[in-house]
């Protein structure tokens, strides 16, 4: 059958998110407060693990996201709200 695979990544000046899910169930997310990746899967399924370095990759993606956010703010600061 078909499955729905989803990845969410985003940031703000003070927060960030990185999460992977399959069929609406969270498989992995980056816990940026406790500095680790979390695999919140129930014990009755075959455990799906992510490769070593997934958390470090999420941290690097957050740095890129914040850099892009800063660049976009600077590029859009002089654009009028109405044409």
N, C-alpha and C positions, 0 to 999 in steps of 0.2 A: 503494500500500500504506500500511499504518499505520506510524507512527514513534513512538518513545518519547522524549519531551523531558523532561529532568530539570534541576531547579535545586536546589542545596544551599546553604544559608546557615546559619551558626551561629557561636557565640562562647563564650568562657570569659573569665576575668579576664585571661589572658595570651596567648590565641591566638584566631584566627578563621579562617573558611572561607567562600568564595563561589565557586561553580563552576556552569557550565552544560554540559550534555552532550546529545547526540542519538544515539539507538540505541547507547548504551553507550560512545560515544567522547567524550572530553573536548574541548569546543570552546573554552572560555575559563575561566580561573580568575584570581582576584586573588592576586598575589604580594605579600603585605603586608610581607615582609622587604625586597624590592627596590623597593617602591612603584610597581608597574606591573601592568597586565593582561597575561596571557600567552595566546596562541592556539596551543596545541601541536598543530596539524593537519599531517598529512603533506603533502609537496609534490605528490603525485599526485592530490589532490582539488581541486575548485574551492574556493578559500579563502573561508571565512565570517568576516566581520569584525563586530565589535560596535561600536556607536556610540561616538563620542568622548564621554568622560565616564563610561564604564562603571566604570572603576576608582574614580573619585571617588564614584560612587554606592555602590559596595561599601564604601568607607571610611565613608560616612555611615550605611549600614545597620549596620555594626559598632558605631558609637556608639549607635545606637538599641537594638541587641541588648544591649549591656552595660548600658545604662540600665534596660531591661526586666528583665534578670537581677538587678540590684541591687534593684529594686522588688519582685520576686517573693521574693527572699530575705528582705527586711524583712517582707513580708506573711505569710510562712510560718514565721517564727522562733518564734512562740509556739504553733504547732499541735503537739499531742502526736503522737508516732510511732504510738501505738495508741489506738483509741477505747475 
